[in-house]
Amino acid sequence: MPAISQPHHRRRRTVRLLAAAAGLATAGALAAALPSSAAPVESGKPGKAPSRYQDVQLLSFNDLHGNLEPPSGSSGRVTELQADGTTKTIDAGGVEYLATHLREARAGNKYSITAAGGDMVGASPLISGLFHDEPTIEALNKLDLDVTSVGNHEFDEGARELARLQKGGCHPTAGCYTDEEFEGADFPYLAANVLNEKTNKPILKPYYVWQKNGIKVGFIGVTLEDTPGVVSAEGVKGLKFKDEVETINKYAKELQRQGVKSIVALIHEGGAPASGSYNYNCDSPGAGDGISGPIVDIAKNITPQVDALVTGHTHAAYACTINDPAGNPRTVTSAASFGRLYTDTTLTYDRWTGDIARTSVKSANHVVTRTVAKAPDMTELIGKWNTLAAPIGNRAIGYISADIPSTGTESPMGDLIADAQLAYGKTLDPETDLALMNPGGVRAGLTYAQKGTEGDGVVTYAEGFTVQPFSNTVNLQDFTGAQLVKVLQEQVSGSNAASPKILQPSSGLTYTLDLTKTGADRIVVDSIKLGGVALDPTATYRVATNSFLAGGGDGITTLGQGTNDLVGTDDLAALEQYLTANSSATNPIAPPVTNRITITQ
């Protein structure tokens, strides 16, 4: 693949909306306070020099995934920890509300930056995904986003399509969707650790420097090194992904040489806090004690020259401090996903040193509530694209009797998709025995309550698209019983040992998952049965999966070793066929009972 040119930042705004910000709650705040001289003093007035310390507001979010409209079901709620230890859920998300919250937060803050941690697009609902995510880029421009890192989903359609989202131009096959040519992103995408295999250079800018009145803040953007393991092979063809820590440390030195000493890393990799509440204090009892996952080791090894980390990928919410290699606390944040939260971080800039006074950094997540006024420009944008999508999206494809959630180790939605792929597989080959669905491909559940005017219990094409937006094909392959055992073991061992990726099984496949054990031993081999009969290690089984899994995705490499391949239609069409054939307005389909995997813990 030829090198992709650096993005030309054609329409950088010279004047930012100055919008207002309420006082920060300081969950995750570091200890010491600055001297009183930290209060900002306006420069340019007779006899008034700027103060030594200037607070810079950093607003951030991550993993929007094209959710322009408020997400439905549990995907559109956050959990809040109450003072008495109980929790409550709050409806959240939607760019009409996110825009209002960000604009209100900026008011009164002369120095305000908005940054993101990747996966702004990809795995998007129909309103964005149908149009190759041009609507989301338009929305991010209106949100006055300054900079974002790439995420793994930015590569769903390959590096060339990512370059188009950056630079603009009509889609190479779909063409232009409106009378105006797509102009691309006003903000730079950063991809410091994503290199062209031939040139060995980053495919997009590795860093960006925000400047105002002598203040400089550098941003380095990276995605997870394991992107090839979670994206289709075609999407990362011609690319290589380097280690996050080594890359950030390299470019931090380069920024320092340029005189940029205040540095923020935008990292599309994350962690798992001990609580699902967005306002959980993950520094209790000590710095970072309440968070685990890949971001912990990353944070501990990134050079102390970096002052704060904005992270993502895990769709978790946290505002923690994790000690840097010098043993000093450093803020690490993530704002969940789908635009349900934003993070407000205060970085206190020392004009004498050009660096951040890290002892004063404070950060907290805030809910994007739906109780504020909608931003009219976002309402107009959503209306425009919904009008274009309506003829396709409003078509009914099935009926359900209750919510079908996508949560849990084995989810009802995952089981339903696996059943749909098994049924479709049998239309291609009656000898098809089972189907397996990757959990990351189940992007949402189905909700019983109507979203528009379709009526309760009606599943529209748009809702199905939100569940399965990747356009994978359904593939059939042959495996031995011994290989199937290995497939199940690879869910919980090797690269998946620390964070298991439990495949969603079709009806008839049952086994026990023993979480009291480690690695491959978590799969109780003697419990694996198909139709109540133990697997025969030497027998051949016909298995339906999507094309991502058929290529050995999610670290389940044995699925890439099947034989007698047969490629079918796309996975959403298979789900549509199943719902249409097995449900009606008078006889809706019920959520599958999640009893295929017995969990011991």
PABA-249239 format. One record per residue (C-alpha): residue number from 1; residue in one letter; z, x, y. Coordinates in pm, whole numbers, padded with zeros to 5 digits. Layout:
% PABA-249239
 pos code     up   east  north
 NUM    A      Z      X      Y
...
//
This chain:
% PABA-249239
 pos code     up   east  north
   1    M  00000  00000  00000
   2    P -00095  00147  00339
   3    A  00182  00209  00587
   4    I  00286 -00089  00795
   5    S  00282 -00013  01163
   6    Q  00602 -00016  01361
   7    P  00666 -00355  01524
   8    H  00553 -00378  01886
   9    H  00832 -00544  02080
  10    R  00598 -00731  02308
  11    R  00810 -00998  02467
  12    R  01155 -00850  02507
  13    R  01346 -01064  02751
  14    T  01458 -00888  03068
  15    V  01717 -01149  03151
  16    R  01939 -01298  02883
  17    L  02102 -01634  02895
  18    L  02451 -01564  03016
  19    A  02659 -01814  02845
  20    A  03017 -01859  02806
  21    A  03281 -01758  02562
  22    A  03611 -01902  02485
  23    G  03892 -01666  02408
  24    L  03862 -01509  02067
  25    A  04093 -01591  01786
  26    T  04177 -01247  01660
  27    A  04193 -01287  01282
  28    G  04108 -00939  01157
  29    A  04200 -00786  01493
  30    L  04303 -00422  01502
  31    A  04633 -00323  01645
  32    A  04643 -00143  01975
  33    A  04553 -00291  02313
  34    L  04361 -00112  02584
  35    P  04508 -00022  02921
  36    S  04478 -00284  03190
  37    S  04174 -00100  03325
  38    A  03981 -00245  03033
  39    A  03917 -00557  03240
  40    P  03554 -00551  03351
  41    V  03485 -00474  03716
  42    E  03140 -00553  03856
  43    S  02939 -00250  03960
  44    G  02706 -00248  04260
  45    K  02968 -00383  04504
  46    P  03081 -00167  04799
  47    G  03375  00048  04700
  48    K  03378 -00087  04347
  49    A  03286  00146  04059
  50    P  03260  00006  03710
  51    S  03581  00033  03512
  52    R  03609  00287  03234
  53    Y  03628  00019  02967
  54    Q  03379 -00263  02932
  55    D  03404 -00537  02669
  56    V  03074 -00599  02491
  57    Q  03042 -00924  02300
  58    L  02868 -00906  01962
  59    L  02768 -01244  01818
  60    S  02639 -01227  01462
  61    F  02535 -01436  01165
  62    N  02354 -01382  00836
  63    D  02169 -01551  00549
  64    L  02022 -01836  00749
  65    H  01748 -01886  00486
  66    G  01542 -02109  00712
  67    N  01807 -02382  00729
  68    L  01696 -02534  01056
  69    E  01836 -02879  00976
  70    P  02201 -02923  00879
  71    P  02235 -02829  00510
  72    S  02337 -03114  00280
  73    G  02625 -03137  00035
  74    S  02859 -02841 -00013
  75    S  02595 -02613  00141
  76    G  02669 -02783  00474
  77    R  03048 -02751  00469
  78    V  03307 -02477  00521
  79    T  03667 -02461  00409
  80    E  03940 -02400  00667
  81    L  04287 -02275  00579
  82    Q  04560 -02472  00755
  83    A  04894 -02342  00886
  84    D  05082 -02519  00604
  85    G  04870 -02350  00336
  86    T  04648 -02651  00264
  87    T  04274 -02652  00325
  88    K  04028 -02894  00477
  89    T  03649 -02904  00479
  90    I  03438 -02922  00792
  91    D  03073 -03023  00818
  92    A  02883 -02728  00961
  93    G  02540 -02582  01030
  94    G  02204 -02676  01178
  95    V  02024 -02474  01446
  96    E  02058 -02754  01700
  97    Y  02433 -02693  01686
  98    L  02415 -02317  01629
  99    A  02215 -02280  01950
 100    T  02474 -02476  02148
 101    H  02764 -02276  02004
 102    L  02599 -01939  02073
 103    R  02501 -02037  02426
 104    E  02852 -02157  02503
 105    A  02999 -01840  02352
 106    R  02782 -01620  02574
 107    A  02875 -01793  02901
 108    G  03077 -01564  03125
 109    N  02999 -01257  02913
 110    K  02767 -01033  03110
 111    Y  02737 -00796  02816
 112    S  02649 -01001  02509
 113    I  02439 -00902  02206
 114    T  02328 -01129  01920
 115    A  02254 -00964  01586
 116    A  02194 -01077  01228
 117    G  02248 -00937  00880
 118    G  01926 -01031  00702
 119    D  01782 -01314  00491
 120    M  01687 -01509  00799
 121    V  01391 -01639  00599
 122    G  01306 -01688  00232
 123    A  01441 -01944 -00013
 124    S  01401 -02185  00278
 125    P  01391 -02566  00286
 126    L  01053 -02736  00314
 127    I  01051 -02759  00696
 128    S  01035 -02378  00709
 129    G  00916 -02269  00364
 130    L  00608 -02489  00367
 131    F  00489 -02301  00676
 132    H  00574 -01950  00553
 133    D  00888 -01950  00769
 134    E  00709 -01949  01104
 135    P  00941 -02231  01223
 136    T  01249 -02017  01158
 137    I  01111 -01722  01351
 138    E  01040 -01959  01641
 139    A  01397 -02088  01621
 140    L  01543 -01736  01615
 141    N  01340 -01651  01924
 142    K  01492 -01953  02100
 143    L  01839 -01843  01981
 144    D  01785 -01518  02177
 145    L  01841 -01304  01869
 146    D  01833 -00936  01973
 147    V  01800 -00766  01635
 148    T  01835 -00820  01260
 149    S  01825 -00616  00944
 150    V  01590 -00716  00666
 151    G  01739 -00885  00362
 152    N  01603 -00901  00010
 153    H  01446 -01242  00077
 154    E  01238 -01102  00360
 155    F  01036 -00946  00076
 156    D  00974 -01267 -00119
 157    E  00612 -01269  00000
 158    G  00576 -00892  00030
 159    A  00581 -00633  00305
 160    R  00253 -00745  00461
 161    E  00387 -01094  00520
 162    L  00708 -00950  00665
 163    A  00496 -00744  00905
 164    R  00312 -01063  01007
 165    L  00642 -01238  01081
 166    Q  00730 -00942  01302
 167    K  00401 -00900  01485
 168    G  00246 -01248  01473
 169    G -00093 -01385  01371
 170    C -00203 -01670  01147
 171    H -00127 -01666  00775
 172    P -00405 -01487  00582
 173    T -00473 -01781  00348
 174    A -00305 -02088  00502
 175    G -00437 -02010  00849
 176    C -00284 -02150  01168
 177    Y -00063 -02459  01146
 178    T -00094 -02561  01512
 179    D -00337 -02511  01800
 180    E -00141 -02202  01906
 181    E -00148 -01876  01714
 182    F  00188 -01769  01571
 183    E  00331 -01505  01806
 184    G  00584 -01339  01575
 185    A  00941 -01235  01636
 186    D  01073 -01144  01982
 187    F  01338 -00934  01807
 188    P  01294 -00625  01589
 189    Y  01346 -00639  01213
 190    L  01515 -00316  01100
 191    A  01440 -00165  00758
 192    A  01584  00186  00763
 193    N  01613  00219  00385
 194    V  01282  00051  00291
 195    L  01012  00316  00259
 196    N  00641  00309  00191
 197    E  00596  00491 -00141
 198    K  00291  00682 -00013
 199    T  00412  00786  00332
 200    N  00784  00802  00252
 201    K  00853  00647  00592
 202    P  01031  00321  00683
 203    I  00794  00025  00688
 204    L  00959 -00108  01004
 205    K  01186  00040  01269
 206    P  01504  00196  01126
 207    Y  01716  00136  01435
 208    Y  01726 -00032  01775
 209    V  01920  00059  02091
 210    W  02049 -00220  02316
 211    Q  02100 -00103  02675
 212    K  02239 -00254  02992
 213    N  02379 -00091  03308
 214    G  02430  00241  03134
 215    I  02587  00093  02821
 216    K  02408  00180  02496
 217    V  02476  00028  02154
 218    G  02267  00138  01857
 219    F  02194 -00081  01555
 220    I  02087  00052  01214
 221    G  01953 -00205  00968
 222    V  01942 -00176  00588
 223    T  01911 -00408  00291
 224    L  02070 -00367 -00050
 225    E  01934 -00080 -00256
 226    D  01898 -00315 -00554
 227    T  01643 -00537 -00378
 228    P  01382 -00466 -00652
 229    G  01627 -00614 -00904
 230    V  01654 -00947 -00722
 231    V  01300 -00991 -00587
 232    S  00976 -01039 -00779
 233    A  00792 -00718 -00859
 234    E  00494 -00828 -00647
 235    G  00717 -00867 -00341
 236    V  00832 -00503 -00347
 237    K  00509 -00345 -00471
 238    G  00446 -00012 -00301
 239    L  00799  00013 -00164
 240    K  01111  00208 -00248
 241    F  01465  00125 -00146
 242    K  01709  00403 -00062
 243    D  02088  00422 -00078
 244    E  02255  00225  00200
 245    V  02524  00481  00284
 246    E  02295  00784  00288
 247    T  02045  00601  00507
 248    I  02299  00477  00761
 249    N  02465  00819  00784
 250    K  02124  00983  00839
 251    Y  02029  00757  01127
 252    A  02377  00761  01278
 253    K  02332  01135  01324
 254    E  01991  01077  01480
 255    L  02133  00824  01725
 256    Q  02416  01062  01813
 257    R  02160  01333  01890
 258    Q  01994  01086  02129
 259    G  02323  01029  02307
 260    V  02392  00689  02148
 261    K  02752  00705  02030
 262    S  02831  00335  01992
 263    I  02674  00226  01663
 264    V  02676 -00093  01455
 265    A  02534 -00111  01103
 266    L  02358 -00430  00996
 267    I  02385 -00429  00615
 268    H  02239 -00690  00384
 269    E  02502 -00634  00119
 270    G  02844 -00790  00103
 271    G  03172 -00860 -00063
 272    A  03386 -01131 -00214
 273    P  03705 -01228 -00029
 274    A  03999 -01349 -00233
 275    S  03977 -01688 -00063
 276    G  03687 -01919  00010
 277    S  03836 -02022  00345
 278    Y  03640 -01883  00638
 279    N  03958 -01797  00832
 280    Y  04137 -01624  00543
 281    N  04308 -01301  00650
 282    C  04158 -01046  00413
 283    D  04371 -00772  00573
 284    S  04689 -00915  00428
 285    P  04891 -00721  00322
 286    G  04674 -00418  00417
 287    A  04330 -00330  00550
 288    G  04066 -00477  00321
 289    D  04311 -00558  00043
 290    G  04177 -00912  00018
 291    I  03812 -00828 -00039
 292    S  03618 -00679 -00329
 293    G  03256 -00614 -00411
 294    P  02987 -00360 -00317
 295    I  03060 -00362  00056
 296    V  03403 -00206  00002
 297    D  03271  00124 -00134
 298    I  02987  00119  00116
 299    A  03228  00074  00407
 300    K  03458  00348  00281
 301    N  03174  00601  00276
 302    I  02975  00525  00593
 303    T  03034  00790  00857
 304    P  03309  00723  01113
 305    Q  03036  00752  01378
 306    V  02955  00388  01295
 307    D  03192  00153  01477
 308    A  03141 -00183  01303
 309    L  02959 -00334  01005
 310    V  02783 -00672  01009
 311    T  02711 -00765  00647
 312    G  02568 -01046  00435
 313    H  02399 -01128  00102
 314    T  02701 -01273 -00079
 315    H  02715 -01584  00144
 316    A  03089 -01526  00186
 317    A  03291 -01546  00507
 318    Y  03521 -01266  00615
 319    A  03638 -01065  00914
 320    C  03818 -00767  00763
 321    T  03900 -00410  00840
 322    I  03823 -00142  00580
 323    N  03918  00220  00641
 324    D  03634  00463  00710
 325    P  03622  00811  00547
 326    A  03857  00944  00815
 327    G  04115  00680  00720
 328    N  04069  00474  01036
 329    P  04025  00096  01020
 330    R  03680 -00042  01097
 331    T  03575 -00405  01126
 332    V  03352 -00553  00852
 333    T  03225 -00908  00896
 334    S  03012 -01176  00732
 335    A  02945 -01530  00855
 336    A  02888 -01711  00523
 337    S  02533 -01855  00518
 338    F  02293 -02129  00635
 339    G  02411 -02109  00997
 340    R  02750 -02265  00920
 341    L  02945 -01991  01099
 342    Y  02894 -01724  01360
 343    T  03110 -01416  01418
 344    D  03237 -01320  01764
 345    T  03334 -00954  01785
 346    T  03460 -00772  02092
 347    L  03349 -00408  02110
 348    T  03524 -00226  02393
 349    Y  03291  00038  02533
 350    D  03435  00354  02689
 351    R  03203  00457  02973
 352    W  03355  00806  02983
 353    T  03275  00885  02619
 354    G  02990  00641  02551
 355    D  03172  00530  02237
 356    I  03358  00221  02120
 357    A  03736  00230  02156
 358    R  03783  00115  01801
 359    T  04155  00043  01826
 360    S  04064 -00257  02041
 361    V  03793 -00413  01826
 362    K  03871 -00772  01737
 363    S  03664 -01015  01540
 364    A  03676 -01371  01410
 365    N  03448 -01626  01248
 366    H  03386 -01959  01420
 367    V  03259 -02282  01270
 368    V  02923 -02418  01383
 369    T  03062 -02769  01411
 370    R  02838 -03071  01451
 371    T  03063 -03226  01715
 372    V  02891 -03047  02005
 373    A  02574 -03160  02180
 374    K  02247 -03076  02008
 375    A  02029 -02818  02181
 376    P  01725 -03019  02302
 377    D  01478 -02733  02249
 378    M  01584 -02706  01885
 379    T  01559 -03082  01836
 380    E  01204 -03063  01970
 381    L  01117 -02771  01741
 382    I  01254 -02949  01431
 383    G  01068 -03267  01524
 384    K  00739 -03082  01561
 385    W  00756 -02917  01220
 386    N  00899 -03223  01045
 387    T  00605 -03425  01168
 388    L  00370 -03175  01004
 389    A  00575 -03164  00682
 390    A  00644 -03538  00647
 391    P  00334 -03639  00449
 392    I  00431 -03392  00178
 393    G  00808 -03386  00204
 394    N  00886 -03758  00212
 395    R  00724 -03837 -00122
 396    A  00976 -03959 -00384
 397    I  00979 -03756 -00706
 398    G  01282 -03901 -00885
 399    Y  01612 -04086 -00878
 400    I  01971 -03972 -00941
 401    S  02289 -04171 -01001
 402    A  02526 -03922 -00832
 403    D  02538 -03583 -00665
 404    I  02406 -03300 -00883
 405    P  02588 -02989 -00754
 406    S  02467 -02631 -00779
 407    T  02816 -02480 -00792
 408    G  03007 -02336 -01084
 409    T  02943 -02073 -01351
 410    E  02736 -02336 -01527
 411    S  02615 -02589 -01274
 412    P  02475 -02939 -01326
 413    M  02172 -02847 -01116
 414    G  02112 -02532 -01316
 415    D  02130 -02727 -01641
 416    L  01889 -02989 -01507
 417    I  01634 -02724 -01409
 418    A  01665 -02556 -01750
 419    D  01612 -02893 -01921
 420    A  01307 -02954 -01703
 421    Q  01159 -02617 -01795
 422    L  01224 -02675 -02164
 423    A  01050 -03013 -02145
 424    Y  00757 -02862 -01960
 425    G  00742 -02572 -02206
 426    K  00708 -02817 -02492
 427    T  00402 -02969 -02324
 428    L  00243 -02623 -02333
 429    D  00368 -02534 -02678
 430    P  00562 -02785 -02894
 431    E  00738 -02491 -03062
 432    T  00931 -02406 -02743
 433    D  01300 -02374 -02841
 434    L  01501 -02323 -02521
 435    A  01489 -02241 -02152
 436    L  01696 -02012 -01931
 437    M  01725 -02035 -01550
 438    N  01854 -01762 -01319
 439    P  02149 -01881 -01106
 440    G  02014 -01724 -00786
 441    G  01703 -01938 -00815
 442    V  01909 -02258 -00785
 443    R  01924 -02270 -00407
 444    A  02095 -02607 -00361
 445    G  02202 -02921 -00540
 446    L  02074 -03276 -00505
 447    T  02280 -03525 -00306
 448    Y  02297 -03896 -00378
 449    A  02328 -04000 -00013
 450    Q  01997 -04038  00166
 451    K  01899 -03761  00402
 452    G  01643 -03960  00598
 453    T  01515 -04310  00536
 454    E  01430 -04272  00167
 455    G  01743 -04453  00044
 456    D  02045 -04342 -00157
 457    G  01971 -04178 -00490
 458    V  01606 -04103 -00408
 459    V  01498 -03743 -00459
 460    T  01218 -03644 -00223
 461    Y  00975 -03356 -00263
 462    A  01144 -03188  00035
 463    E  01480 -03202 -00143
 464    G  01328 -03060 -00459
 465    F  01165 -02784 -00254
 466    T  01506 -02693 -00111
 467    V  01640 -02656 -00466
 468    Q  01347 -02444 -00591
 469    P  01151 -02287 -00304
 470    F  01017 -01970 -00467
 471    S  00694 -02093 -00629
 472    N  00770 -01910 -00952
 473    T  00566 -02008 -01256
 474    V  00718 -02131 -01582
 475    N  00641 -01872 -01849
 476    L  00673 -01888 -02229
 477    Q  00757 -01580 -02436
 478    D  00865 -01500 -02791
 479    F  01194 -01322 -02862
 480    T  01389 -01241 -03176
 481    G  01737 -01379 -03221
 482    A  01872 -01027 -03177
 483    Q  01692 -00999 -02841
 484    L  01837 -01330 -02726
 485    V  02186 -01204 -02801
 486    K  02108 -00897 -02592
 487    V  01978 -01120 -02310
 488    L  02308 -01307 -02298
 489    Q  02502 -00980 -02307
 490    E  02299 -00840 -02017
 491    Q  02427 -01128 -01802
 492    V  02771 -00964 -01802
 493    S  02709 -00594 -01865
 494    G  02521 -00300 -01718
 495    S  02423 -00373 -01358
 496    N  02578 -00720 -01394
 497    A  02918 -00603 -01521
 498    A  03090 -00626 -01184
 499    S  02912 -00943 -01072
 500    P  02784 -01143 -01372
 501    K  02463 -01344 -01338
 502    I  02512 -01628 -01582
 503    L  02183 -01785 -01689
 504    Q  02174 -02162 -01687
 505    P  02095 -02283 -02044
 506    S  01887 -02579 -02155
 507    S  02038 -02849 -02374
 508    G  02105 -02731 -02728
 509    L  02201 -02371 -02648
 510    T  02578 -02321 -02662
 511    Y  02811 -02021 -02667
 512    T  03151 -01897 -02552
 513    L  03197 -01670 -02250
 514    D  03528 -01483 -02278
 515    L  03620 -01359 -01931
 516    T  03939 -01196 -02058
 517    K  03716 -00919 -02200
 518    T  03481 -00675 -02031
 519    G  03111 -00598 -02042
 520    A  02898 -00721 -02331
 521    D  03211 -00819 -02525
 522    R  03243 -01119 -02295
 523    I  02973 -01287 -02503
 524    V  03127 -01415 -02827
 525    V  02828 -01348 -03052
 526    D  02946 -01565 -03341
 527    S  02963 -01864 -03104
 528    I  02595 -01856 -03002
 529    K  02417 -02158 -03146
 530    L  02093 -02342 -03091
 531    G  02102 -02707 -03188
 532    G  02434 -02639 -03361
 533    V  02287 -02362 -03580
 534    A  02373 -01994 -03542
 535    L  02094 -01771 -03414
 536    D  01903 -01581 -03683
 537    P  01870 -01221 -03560
 538    T  01530 -01181 -03730
 539    A  01380 -01520 -03645
 540    T  01138 -01572 -03355
 541    Y  01229 -01811 -03075
 542    R  00997 -01947 -02805
 543    V  01171 -01925 -02465
 544    A  01078 -02074 -02128
 545    T  01184 -01890 -01813
 546    N  01049 -01857 -01461
 547    S  00823 -01565 -01374
 548    F  01107 -01380 -01199
 549    L  01311 -01366 -01519
 550    A  01003 -01304 -01732
 551    G  00962 -00982 -01535
 552    G  01314 -00867 -01624
 553    G  01470 -00980 -01295
 554    D  01844 -00994 -01221
 555    G  01902 -00687 -01438
 556    I  01826 -00883 -01756
 557    T  01563 -00636 -01867
 558    T  01520 -00767 -02221
 559    L  01355 -01079 -02077
 560    G  01077 -00850 -01962
 561    Q  01006 -00747 -02323
 562    G  00889 -01080 -02463
 563    T  00560 -01123 -02646
 564    N  00289 -01388 -02677
 565    D  00308 -01472 -02306
 566    L  00181 -01802 -02174
 567    V  00189 -01875 -01799
 568    G  00223 -02236 -01684
 569    T  00255 -02425 -01358
 570    D  00506 -02358 -01079
 571    D  00872 -02437 -01143
 572    L  00902 -02710 -00879
 573    A  00614 -02899 -01042
 574    A  00801 -02877 -01373
 575    L  01114 -03023 -01211
 576    E  00910 -03298 -01047
 577    Q  00745 -03390 -01378
 578    Y  01084 -03407 -01549
 579    L  01244 -03625 -01282
 580    T  00944 -03858 -01269
 581    A  00937 -03896 -01646
 582    N  01311 -03940 -01693
 583    S  01426 -04148 -01396
 584    S  01343 -04462 -01203
 585    A  01500 -04671 -00929
 586    T  01662 -04894 -01192
 587    N  01743 -04614 -01437
 588    P  01837 -04301 -01238
 589    I  01915 -03972 -01408
 590    A  02283 -03874 -01434
 591    P  02416 -03523 -01364
 592    P  02419 -03313 -01683
 593    V  02763 -03251 -01831
 594    T  02832 -02877 -01802
 595    N  02955 -02816 -02156
 596    R  02696 -02569 -02283
 597    I  02899 -02262 -02196
 598    T  03264 -02262 -02304
 599    I  03460 -02034 -02072
 600    T  03776 -01854 -02180
 601    Q  03981 -01696 -01904
//
